[in-house]
């Protein structure tokens, strides 16, 4: 049984694809999403085997969404779109397949047959070579804000989730993981639970036993683990 997620901002398109998949009992449609932000959260939560993904969606396209996914949780992605001019770019992003709307049942059957055959984990090394994140989707009350990565001071993982600290002093929740930031951005790991923007560092306060703290330009503090202090100094061009 292959857990399947449908992502399309058009409910009718999701309905049509769900009906086509209903004839293939080994594909379990575990969820549907109307936009990329919902899809990222659902992929992290449900870890589907296959995602049927529309390309043209509001705010964040399917191609942009693919670059935001954690490589370690990357499902096989089948793009579904009404526009064939995206085909080359889709395969450059290592899509598993590319279907045109309206989806032809016979063409879909061929895709599903290939998905059944290729049950081994997808090779992820090539996915880590894509361009870095430019914006971070942050969840607020009845809104989703796209925060430019350049405005991020640091990112922290807590029991309640991953939080982004912006240079204006505000904190935002995001569905992205620390691993995604580490793989897809230039943020530097200074602690098991923290990644920092090197440009946001105002000073490093050295303590005892190789410990240290970073103070950002906004005046916030975060710890530096002993194992990361030397690499942090090297990254900043600090001798010793």
Phi, psi and omega in degrees: 000125180255117179289129189234141178237135178253128182232111180198137180282355179255112180304323180297319179296321177295319179299315182296318181290321178299320179294322178293320181288339180299337178278002180235094191294343181273002174248111183261111178284099186273347181184163177226144179226144182262357178202171186292324182297314176300322183293318179300313180297318181293322179294318178296322185280316188262338182050062181291158176279326185224139174235123171267115194236123173289152180266310181273105176224157181297147174067295181239121181283169177298322179294319178293323179297320181301324180287346182266354185280148175292121181304329181285348179239024185285116175279174170283130187249124174249112179284138178232117186208158177273359188241114183281352181286354177267358189300312183298314181296324180299316181286333173295331177273010174066040172294150178288320179200175187217117182244141178264143174276145350292139186292126178280126183304322180290321178294321177298319181300323178294319178298316181295324178296319178295321179296322179295320183290322187262073182269353179290152179304140180290137176292127190253352185303319182291334181289337181281356184265002182286163180302153184289166175299145174249331178227155179243120177287120182241136182267133174232193178285110179059031178202159174232118182258139176259102184269122177302136183301328181297340181269359181276129174274311176201166181234136184231142176256125178234176180302325183276357177136194181257131184235139181255128178259115182271159182294342179274006177095353182270155178245140182227145176270141177225152177276349179290152180264163175300323180299320178298315178298319182294322181280328192246007180216176179266008177299142188253132180284122178246353184196159180303331184249005185221141169237139185236147172278117184301329180287346182268356183281123176269316177202161174243122180261116184274136179244203181271158175058033176078007178275160179201166175228143175263138171245124183274171178297335178275000176088010179268155185241143173214151186281156172241122178288154179304318184292339182257355184294312180298310177301326178294316178299317180298320180295330180266358180076027180267123180297150174077000000 
